[in-house]
Amino acid sequence: MSFMTKVKEMLGQNSGKAKQAVDKAGDMVDKRTGGKYADKVDKAQKKAGEHIDRGQQQQGRDTGPPNTPGTPGA
């Protein structure tokens, strides 16, 4: 089993904790840079959260609402 496969499995099993870690890391970057890159950090946090959600859906652990027609991923 490759390293990336293990990481993906761990993220899928702990997606809530992974999202919290992403938010905490982004907040720390904002604090240390005085918010200078807040827009970029927020964008990265959003993308990371989407990636975690996408991995969770691919593993069949999606607990969110089903996709509706006309939305990406539907």
ChimeraX attribute file (.defattr): number of C-alpha atoms within 10 A of each C-alpha:
attribute: neighborCount
match mode: 1-to-1
recipient: residues
	/A:1	5
	/A:2	6
	/A:3	7
	/A:4	9
	/A:5	10
	/A:6	11
	/A:7	11
	/A:8	16
	/A:9	14
	/A:10	12
	/A:11	18
	/A:12	22
	/A:13	14
	/A:14	13
	/A:15	19
	/A:16	13
	/A:17	11
	/A:18	17
	/A:19	20
	/A:20	12
	/A:21	13
	/A:22	16
	/A:23	19
	/A:24	13
	/A:25	14
	/A:26	19
	/A:27	17
	/A:28	13
	/A:29	16
	/A:30	18
	/A:31	13
	/A:32	10
	/A:33	11
	/A:34	10
	/A:35	14
	/A:36	12
	/A:37	12
	/A:38	16
	/A:39	11
	/A:40	13
	/A:41	18
	/A:42	15
	/A:43	12
	/A:44	15
	/A:45	20
	/A:46	15
	/A:47	12
	/A:48	16
	/A:49	19
	/A:50	13
	/A:51	13
	/A:52	20
	/A:53	21
	/A:54	15
	/A:55	18
	/A:56	20
	/A:57	14
	/A:58	11
	/A:59	13
	/A:60	10
	/A:61	13
	/A:62	14
	/A:63	9
	/A:64	8
	/A:65	6
	/A:66	9
	/A:67	10
	/A:68	9
	/A:69	8
	/A:70	7
	/A:71	7
	/A:72	7
	/A:73	9
	/A:74	8
